[in-house]
Each structure stands twice: as structure tokens, then as C-alpha cells.
Amino acid sequence: MSIIDCGIPKDSALCRRMVEAAYFCDSYRAPLSRQDLGIVDVFFALFGHAPLYVKLALISRNAIAKLAGLEVPTVAEILNPEVRSTYAVGDRIGPWPIFSISQNEIVAGRNNRHLDFRLSVLKRTDDDAACVTVSTVCTVHNLAGKVYLFFIAPFHRFGVKNLMSRAVAARRL
């Protein structure tokens, strides 16, 4: 049931130029025993069950980011993300706009003055085993982006692995 640190899958819809230019990127793979789940279900199995302390940390971070003039999700999008039956490019899934969506992958993220980020949730088969891979790619635009990632990256790594482990343990995946 372990979460495996891996490379960004070559078949991901993440923009290759963005991946190559990334200041920060990571990717984690988890087993997917519920192959009947659609990609939206997989997304919310991972990100729709964040513990309260994670949600409060995001709300605090967003309050500071908003003071700096950055675009941030609303408190409602963090506390109670809307789950719809269908999504398209441009819609928000949870707190993030969708950049790409297919039967097996959602790429969401945000562009801001300090950095652009993309989050990919990809359903796939590796070595004859179904899995889900969550990848994050960030490109920075200035020193503020570098400083932000210096402080946030350790929490991000822990948080993504924790959300994935919780989803696997709870048999949501």
C-alpha cells in the first residue's frame, strides 16, 4: 500500500515544455484497486477528503496570498468542493481550473504572477497493475515564486503522499 515516488509519466497530458522548464516537479504513484472509478471519482477520492488541518492550512495560505494580490480559491471551494457529474476544460474541479480532461486524466492548476502550476491525476496501468499517478509541475516567474516554493515544497510533498495514503487505506481508490 505504499506510495511510490516516480517520474512524470510520458503519457501524461502535462505540457512537455512546462515539465522540461519546471523549477519544481514531483510525481507519486499509488495502487488503484477500484478500476471502475472514473477520473473525476479518482480526483475526489484523493482531494475530496483532506483532513481539517490541511483545509485550515490552505485557507490560511490563501488569505496571505490574497493580500499579496494573487488569485486564490474561495473558502467554500476548500471546505466543501462542489462535485458535479461532468466537467470540461475551463471548469473548476475543487479549487482549480481544468486545463485538460480525458477519460484517464485531469490536469488542473493555476497561473499567477509568481508561478504557474499544474496538477495531473492520471489513471493508468503500469506493469499490468492499475495505478493512479499524481504529478505536480511548477514554473516560477520571479524570486517570489522561488521563495514560495522553498517554504511550501516540503509541506506539498508530505501532503500529497498523505492524501494518497489515506485514500488507499480507506479503499476509496
Secondary structure, DSSP 4 states (H G I P E B T S, - for coil): ---EE-PPPTT--S-HHHHHT-SEEEEEEEE---TT--HHHHHHHHHS---HHHHHHHHHHHHHHHHTT-----HHHHHS----S---TTSEETTEEEEEE-SSEEEEEEE-SSEEEEEEEEEEEETTEEEEEEEEEEEE-SHHHHHHHHHHHHHHHHHHHHHHHHHHHTT--
